[in-house]
Amino acid sequence: MEPFTLEHFEDWASRLILDNGDPWRLEPFQAQFVADLFEGRPENWWILPEGNGKSTAIAGVALYGLKFAPDALIPIAASTRDQARIIYRQMKGFIRRSGLIEPDTDGTWFEPFDGYRRIDLRAPGKTKRGEVIGTIEIHAADAGSGDGVIPYPFAFIDELHRHKDLELYSTWRGKLLKRGAQEVIISTAGEFGGEFEETREKIRQETPTVERRPGFVRASSEGVLFHEWSLEEGADPEDMEAVKRCNPLSTITPDALRKKRNSPTMSPQHWGRFVCNLPMRAGNAAISEAEWYSAYSGEQIPTDAEVWIGADFGWRHDTTAFVPLWWKEDDFRLFGPAVVIEPPGDGNSQHPEVVKRAFTDLQSRYKVTTVVMDMSRDVDIAHWISDLGILVIDRAQTNKPFKEDYERFMAALRQGWLFHSGDQGLKRHALNAVTRLLPDGGVKFARRDESRDGNQEMKVIDALVAAAMVHSYADEVNSQPAAEILVAWA
């Protein structure tokens, strides 16, 4: 069997003896992650609730990498010195119980060093102790001692949500290419609004979903692998069957979870964060991931179809977004890929010619008949579009239209009439949005906050605003006589 394949790893890992005296047999969720890990993506995220064997997995995969990668140097960053000791003891226990401190059939053996929390792989050499041919080094992230390493084949970061910042994660990520190494992040949920959760949210939004089932999301791209076990949106955290679905270890049962929940020392906050591993989206998120995923369609807008464009303009701070809508039928309304234009970011305004070129490109792809936009903010652009022979509909960005846009969009989404083509720009803006109450009791799509301080990628919703505007107009056009609509919107 070839090294760094699932079959080879399972065969070798079966030699490792757990602290209960049994050999380590990979469970399905562990095998799936290991198989994906060996595909070689630079970044590999494994988000699991507490108690699902994260330390065992780190220990086993790290020892395997040390054994089979030439000249291995595997750093493991624990969140604290105490956690570093736990991981080291887990690996040392595997070595001691499994007889790996003695020479193997290939002549190599493992040698732990307690004082340094280091494990060497040794081979016969000139001295009795042989020569070091690979090393695992365990760092405490709070000690700032991980800067000088060049990892291979793996660099592990344990419980990244507990690190004070993501500096070490970024440092090691920048060194992966030197030897073709992989970074493995294993963690549970962090605090809302923290740097870890903002990064986790960004990965979940921007990485294409490969598999989704209750309690589990698997996503991957060329550079990132993401496995997340967390309570599905809409599930009750007091439903132990639902909580079990996001705790994949076979020894964790609904009954065991119920006993854990009923402990007088278990707080709702700890239960939700560390046992349910809840995604740290805002509690008032406007659109759930499940809703957005269910609205995906593989169908594309035909080039000869009449297309309407929703447009929302941002010149200095916000993005400009164009979102095409094809109303195929009343129960099939398809959004094409959004065009999102980022602002310059240097304090200057976006040049109108950049926006015009983007719109002209859309015209070359679709038969654009109508544009819905707020004309009061961008009169010159509205006149330019009108001169192209395209109908421009003025949609004010005030509370009454915002309320109507939200209600029509969400009603169509719940009915299963709205679809999208899966592009990441519209997805990110849609999942960024939260709900905000209006003075009259209605609701609108809104940014998480209106500040301009950092994390703007997690706040922009302009493509969703554009989509909701054009859908609202199209909904009226297709439910009333056209003449009445033009009068009503004049």
Buried (B, 14 or more C-beta within 10 A) or exposed (E): EEEBEBEBBBEBBEEBBBEEEEEBEBBEBBBBBBBBBBEEBBBBBBBBBBBBBBBBBBBBBBBBBBBBBEEBBBBBBBBBBEBBBBBBBBBBBBBEBBEBEEEBEEEBBBBBEEEEBBBBBBBEEEEEEBEBBBBBBBBBBBEEBBEEBEBBBBBBBBBBBBBEEBBBBEBBBEBBEEBEBBBBBBBBBBEBEBBBBBBBBBBBBBBEBBEBEBBBBBBBBEEBBBBBBBBBBEBEBEEBEBBBBBBBBEEBEBEBBEEBBEEEEBEEEEBBBBBBBBBBBBEEBBBBBEBBEEBEEEEEBEEEBEBBBBBBBBBEEBBBBBBBBBBEEEEBBBBBBBBBBBBEEEEEEBEBEEBBEBBEEBBEBBEBEBBBBBBEBBEEBBEBBEEEEBEBBEBEBEEEBBBBBBBBBBEBBEEEBBBBBBBBBBBBBBBBBBBBEBEEEBBBBBBBEEEEEEBBBBBBBBBBBBBBBBBBBBBBBEEEEEEEBEEEBE
